[in-house]
């Protein structure tokens, strides 16, 4: 099922809702899914297999993220020498890219909003003048479903799950009960994320977690 078919499927089950109303709710559900920090959705350079580099300036700690960035997941460096004191006694987190290990540095990040770029701040560490030291691993902004001709960024096998999320929202709006949508958030959403994360080659050495819970503990939208 494509976007148009999902909208029609929902409209057949939701009297009184126009195609545009359904599309607006589908856009919301789409953003809920795609904003979860899915490992296979991270931005990687197709020629290197690595996240893009973050250019830094000596004495500057906070940086605006690219316009397509929703949230920074990690700032990584290939060598952990000199960063151990910033680990605060915890287990050093790392990511694997192309079989090599890259260490995550302590950062503070702010999500993008409708009116501002996401940004990231190095915590208690001056990054210096660099262009090829820090890898910027981030979740991109989901595509806006502005038309039924704009396709969703999820595999077709999840189309009905997306539709049922919209139907749950409609029922909450019509009848004032959000239990069905809460059930969708608690059961269906993690299952979608689990499926999308399976096979991803990005990993950490943190305490093992279920794949549906990896790397996206913060709720957005």
PLY file of the C-alpha trace (Angstrom):
ply
format ascii 1.0
element vertex 221
property float x
property float y
property float z
element edge 220
property int vertex1
property int vertex2
end_header
0.00 0.00 0.00
1.26 3.45 -0.88
0.33 6.75 0.76
-2.78 7.24 -1.40
-4.00 3.72 -0.65
-3.45 4.15 3.08
-5.48 7.37 3.05
-8.32 5.65 1.17
-8.19 2.65 3.52
-8.58 4.94 6.52
-11.34 7.03 4.91
-13.42 3.89 4.35
-13.32 3.37 8.13
-13.61 6.99 9.27
-16.77 8.77 8.19
-16.65 12.55 8.19
-12.90 12.80 7.62
-11.67 14.25 4.34
-8.63 12.96 2.50
-6.65 15.99 3.68
-7.65 15.42 7.32
-6.56 11.79 7.09
-3.32 12.77 5.35
-2.53 15.27 8.11
-2.94 12.54 10.75
-0.90 10.09 8.66
1.86 12.72 8.47
1.83 12.88 12.27
2.04 9.09 12.66
4.78 9.00 10.04
6.80 11.54 12.04
6.24 9.59 15.26
7.82 6.53 13.66
10.65 8.23 11.76
11.70 10.42 14.70
12.58 7.44 16.88
16.29 7.41 16.06
16.15 4.32 13.84
19.63 2.98 13.19
18.99 2.23 9.53
17.77 5.78 9.04
20.90 7.54 10.30
22.60 9.80 7.75
25.72 8.17 6.30
28.03 9.24 3.49
27.48 6.86 0.60
31.14 7.01 -0.47
32.68 6.33 2.96
29.96 4.55 4.92
30.57 7.01 7.76
28.44 9.76 9.25
29.36 13.23 7.99
32.13 15.11 9.78
31.36 18.04 12.04
33.79 20.89 11.40
34.75 22.63 14.67
36.47 25.85 15.69
38.85 26.31 18.61
37.01 27.81 21.56
33.53 27.17 20.15
31.44 24.59 21.98
27.97 24.82 20.38
27.23 24.14 16.71
24.12 24.35 14.56
23.31 21.08 12.86
22.55 20.65 9.14
19.11 21.74 7.99
17.98 18.12 7.54
18.96 17.15 11.11
16.20 16.40 13.60
18.38 15.23 16.48
22.02 14.41 17.16
22.41 10.82 18.31
26.16 10.99 18.94
29.39 12.82 18.23
32.06 10.18 17.73
35.82 10.11 17.40
38.11 7.28 16.36
40.50 7.67 19.29
39.34 7.86 22.90
42.73 9.12 24.12
42.21 12.25 26.19
38.49 11.76 26.64
38.42 9.16 29.42
38.07 11.76 32.17
34.77 12.81 30.63
33.30 9.33 30.98
32.36 10.02 34.62
33.10 6.46 35.65
30.57 4.95 33.26
31.11 2.47 30.47
32.54 4.12 27.35
29.90 4.09 24.61
31.02 3.33 21.09
29.64 2.80 17.59
30.89 0.54 14.83
31.27 1.82 11.28
32.91 -0.23 8.51
34.33 -2.56 11.15
36.05 0.25 13.06
35.22 1.49 16.54
34.32 5.13 17.20
33.84 6.50 20.69
30.89 8.70 21.64
31.79 11.93 23.42
29.72 13.66 26.13
27.42 16.18 24.46
24.25 18.12 25.04
21.89 18.31 22.06
18.71 20.19 21.23
16.14 18.86 18.74
15.15 20.87 15.70
11.80 22.66 15.86
9.60 24.27 13.22
11.49 27.55 13.67
15.03 26.57 14.64
17.86 24.22 13.72
18.97 21.41 15.97
22.24 22.12 17.77
24.87 20.21 19.65
27.25 21.30 22.42
30.53 19.69 23.51
30.33 19.27 27.28
33.39 20.59 29.15
35.66 19.97 26.19
37.13 22.38 23.64
36.98 20.52 20.29
39.64 22.70 18.64
40.01 23.46 14.93
39.06 20.29 13.08
37.40 19.09 9.89
37.92 15.31 9.98
37.97 14.39 13.67
34.34 14.27 14.80
31.68 12.14 13.16
28.18 13.60 13.49
25.65 10.78 13.80
22.14 12.17 13.50
18.52 11.35 12.77
17.19 13.24 9.74
13.88 15.07 9.65
11.11 12.89 8.23
9.68 13.81 4.87
6.50 15.89 5.15
3.52 14.07 3.67
2.13 17.14 1.95
0.28 15.15 -0.71
-0.94 11.61 -1.31
1.70 11.54 -4.04
4.49 11.79 -1.45
5.40 8.27 -0.36
6.01 7.24 3.22
9.58 6.40 4.29
8.66 3.02 5.74
8.52 -0.35 3.96
5.15 -1.33 2.55
4.80 -4.17 5.05
4.12 -1.53 7.73
1.48 0.36 5.76
-1.44 -1.18 7.64
0.27 -0.48 10.95
0.53 3.17 9.92
-3.13 3.17 8.91
-4.20 1.68 12.23
-2.26 4.38 14.06
-4.26 6.99 12.14
-7.55 5.18 12.86
-6.68 5.11 16.56
-6.08 8.88 16.48
-9.40 9.44 14.71
-11.28 7.40 17.28
-9.59 9.34 20.05
-10.69 12.57 18.37
-14.25 11.41 17.71
-14.96 9.67 21.00
-12.55 11.32 23.41
-10.82 8.07 24.38
-7.13 7.67 23.60
-6.66 4.11 24.90
-6.44 2.66 21.40
-3.74 5.13 20.37
-1.85 4.51 23.61
-2.00 0.79 22.86
-0.66 1.51 19.36
2.21 3.52 20.88
3.03 0.82 23.40
2.72 -2.27 21.21
2.69 -1.49 17.49
5.25 1.31 17.41
7.97 -0.74 19.18
7.28 -3.63 16.79
7.72 -1.35 13.77
10.94 0.08 15.23
12.21 -3.41 16.03
11.69 -4.47 12.43
13.35 -1.34 11.06
16.35 -1.71 13.38
17.03 -5.38 12.66
20.13 -5.85 10.57
21.49 -2.35 11.29
25.28 -2.42 11.63
25.52 0.41 14.17
26.00 -0.88 17.71
27.24 0.13 21.13
28.89 -1.68 24.00
26.28 -0.54 26.48
24.29 -3.06 28.49
22.42 -5.06 25.83
18.90 -3.84 25.14
16.05 -5.17 23.05
16.38 -3.85 19.52
13.03 -2.03 19.68
14.41 0.09 22.53
17.87 0.90 21.18
18.94 4.51 20.76
15.57 6.19 20.84
14.51 6.67 24.42
13.31 10.24 23.85
9.81 10.72 22.52
9.25 13.31 19.81
5.96 14.61 18.37
0 1
1 2
2 3
3 4
4 5
5 6
6 7
7 8
8 9
9 10
10 11
11 12
12 13
13 14
14 15
15 16
16 17
17 18
18 19
19 20
20 21
21 22
22 23
23 24
24 25
25 26
26 27
27 28
28 29
29 30
30 31
31 32
32 33
33 34
34 35
35 36
36 37
37 38
38 39
39 40
40 41
41 42
42 43
43 44
44 45
45 46
46 47
47 48
48 49
49 50
50 51
51 52
52 53
53 54
54 55
55 56
56 57
57 58
58 59
59 60
60 61
61 62
62 63
63 64
64 65
65 66
66 67
67 68
68 69
69 70
70 71
71 72
72 73
73 74
74 75
75 76
76 77
77 78
78 79
79 80
80 81
81 82
82 83
83 84
84 85
85 86
86 87
87 88
88 89
89 90
90 91
91 92
92 93
93 94
94 95
95 96
96 97
97 98
98 99
99 100
100 101
101 102
102 103
103 104
104 105
105 106
106 107
107 108
108 109
109 110
110 111
111 112
112 113
113 114
114 115
115 116
116 117
117 118
118 119
119 120
120 121
121 122
122 123
123 124
124 125
125 126
126 127
127 128
128 129
129 130
130 131
131 132
132 133
133 134
134 135
135 136
136 137
137 138
138 139
139 140
140 141
141 142
142 143
143 144
144 145
145 146
146 147
147 148
148 149
149 150
150 151
151 152
152 153
153 154
154 155
155 156
156 157
157 158
158 159
159 160
160 161
161 162
162 163
163 164
164 165
165 166
166 167
167 168
168 169
169 170
170 171
171 172
172 173
173 174
174 175
175 176
176 177
177 178
178 179
179 180
180 181
181 182
182 183
183 184
184 185
185 186
186 187
187 188
188 189
189 190
190 191
191 192
192 193
193 194
194 195
195 196
196 197
197 198
198 199
199 200
200 201
201 202
202 203
203 204
204 205
205 206
206 207
207 208
208 209
209 210
210 211
211 212
212 213
213 214
214 215
215 216
216 217
217 218
218 219
219 220
